[in-house]
């Protein structure tokens, strides 16, 4: 199980880049906003970086497409232990967290990790905090961003996207494994 602490929203790439440089190192970033012709704010893109701040630039191949109401959330893997104990951030941890979000949330600007699910079971728990990195949000920042993504990988078990407070959606299991 991977717990991700998301910090934001950052209203500008400059603010997100500076915060990532000072506080984050390796991690994830999620972009919300609108692209041309969209009426409502949507989850648009998730990315990973060994040094996230170097990815948060105006020339980014996908972030530059989000032209209206763009907000950036910075994600840091954390354990489910009390505050202060951090899960070792490995490339695989970041990769699987990115993969589950991109694939099962069908993020429109992600392409590579949307085609097929991971080849192992993974669960991601999302928690959201303000930009001071301490104060938790009571509510999720976007209604389409679930609290939990549970991908069991077994053919007869559905993937669960869970919104705490009652909303839950089951995704049927056609065949997760590519033989």
C-alpha positions in Angstrom: 0.0 0.0 0.0 1.3 3.4 -1.0 0.1 6.5 0.9 0.6 9.7 -0.9 0.5 13.1 0.9 -0.5 15.8 -1.6 0.4 19.4 -0.9 -1.3 22.3 -2.6 -2.8 23.8 -4.5 -0.1 25.9 -6.0 -1.5 28.5 -8.3 1.6 29.0 -10.4 4.4 26.7 -11.7 6.9 29.1 -10.1 5.4 28.6 -6.6 5.1 24.8 -7.1 8.7 24.6 -8.4 10.1 26.6 -5.5 8.2 24.5 -2.9 9.3 21.3 -4.6 12.9 22.4 -4.6 12.8 23.3 -0.9 10.6 20.5 0.5 10.2 17.5 -1.9 13.1 16.1 -3.9 11.6 12.9 -5.5 7.9 12.7 -5.8 4.7 13.2 -7.9 2.9 16.2 -9.3 -0.8 16.4 -10.3 -2.1 19.2 -12.5 -5.8 20.2 -12.5 -7.5 22.9 -14.6 -9.0 23.3 -18.1 -7.6 22.7 -21.5 -9.0 24.4 -24.6 -12.7 23.9 -25.0 -13.3 22.3 -21.6 -16.0 23.9 -19.4 -15.1 22.5 -16.0 -11.9 22.0 -14.1 -10.6 18.5 -14.4 -7.8 16.3 -13.3 -5.5 16.5 -16.3 -2.0 15.0 -15.8 0.1 13.2 -13.2 3.9 13.0 -13.5 6.9 11.8 -11.4 10.4 13.1 -11.0 13.6 12.3 -9.2 13.8 16.0 -8.7 10.2 17.2 -9.2 11.1 20.9 -9.3 13.0 20.4 -12.6 9.7 19.1 -14.2 7.6 22.1 -13.2 8.5 24.4 -16.1 6.4 26.4 -18.5 7.8 24.4 -21.4 6.6 21.1 -20.0 5.1 19.1 -22.8 1.7 18.6 -21.0 1.4 21.2 -18.3 1.6 23.9 -21.0 -1.7 22.6 -22.4 -3.6 23.4 -19.2 -4.2 27.1 -19.9 -7.1 28.0 -17.5 -7.4 27.5 -13.7 -4.2 25.5 -13.6 -3.3 24.3 -10.1 -0.4 22.0 -9.2 -0.4 19.5 -6.3 2.9 18.0 -5.1 2.8 14.4 -4.0 5.1 12.7 -1.5 4.9 9.0 -0.6 4.4 8.5 3.1 3.8 5.6 5.4 0.6 5.1 7.2 2.5 5.6 10.5 2.2 8.7 12.6 3.5 11.9 11.1 7.2 12.1 10.6 7.9 8.5 9.5 8.4 8.4 5.8 8.3 5.4 3.4 11.5 5.0 1.5 10.8 6.7 -1.9 11.8 4.3 -4.6 11.3 4.7 -8.3 8.9 1.8 -8.2 6.8 3.4 -5.4 6.5 6.6 -7.5 5.9 4.7 -10.7 3.1 2.6 -9.4 1.3 5.6 -7.7 1.6 7.5 -11.0 0.4 4.5 -13.0 -2.7 3.8 -10.9 -3.8 7.5 -11.1 -3.1 7.8 -14.9 -4.8 4.5 -15.8 -7.8 4.3 -13.6 -8.7 8.0 -13.5 -8.2 8.2 -17.2 -6.2 11.4 -17.0 -6.6 13.1 -20.4 -3.1 14.3 -20.9 -1.3 11.1 -19.7 -0.7 8.7 -22.5 1.8 6.0 -21.7 0.5 4.6 -18.5 -3.2 4.6 -19.5 -3.1 1.7 -22.0 -2.8 -1.1 -19.5 -2.8 -1.6 -15.7 0.3 -2.5 -13.7 1.3 -6.2 -13.7 1.0 -6.5 -9.9 -1.5 -5.6 -7.2 -1.2 -2.0 -5.9 -3.2 0.2 -3.6 -2.8 4.0 -3.3 -4.3 6.1 -0.4 -4.5 9.8 -1.1 -4.4 12.5 1.6 -4.4 16.2 1.0 -2.6 19.0 2.9 -2.3 22.8 2.5 0.9 24.4 1.1 2.3 24.8 4.6 2.8 21.0 4.5 1.1 20.5 7.9 -2.6 21.4 7.8 -4.8 18.6 6.3 -7.8 19.4 4.1 -11.1 18.0 5.3 -12.3 17.5 1.8 -10.6 16.3 -1.4 -9.6 19.0 -3.8 -11.6 17.6 -6.8 -14.7 15.4 -6.8 -13.1 13.0 -9.3 -10.0 12.4 -7.2 -10.7 9.4 -5.0 -9.3 8.8 -1.5 -8.3 5.3 -2.4 -7.5 3.3 -5.6 -7.3 -0.4 -4.9 -6.1 -2.6 -7.8 -6.1 -6.2 -6.7 -4.8 -7.6 -10.1 -6.9 -10.8 -9.8 -9.2 -11.5 -12.7 -12.2 -12.0 -10.6 -11.8 -8.9 -8.4 -12.8 -5.4 -9.4 -10.6 -2.3 -9.0 -12.1 0.0 -6.4 -12.1 3.7 -6.6 -13.3 4.8 -3.2 -14.4 8.2 -2.0 -14.7 8.1 1.8 -18.0 9.3 3.0 -20.0 6.7 1.0 -19.3 7.1 -2.7 -17.7 4.0 -4.2 -17.4 2.8 -7.8 -16.5 -0.7 -8.8 -14.7 -1.2 -12.1 -15.4 -4.7 -13.6 -12.6 -7.1 -14.2 -12.5 -8.1 -17.9 -9.0 -9.4 -17.7 -6.2 -7.5 -15.9 -3.3 -9.7 -16.9 -2.0 -9.6 -20.4 -1.1 -13.2 -21.3 
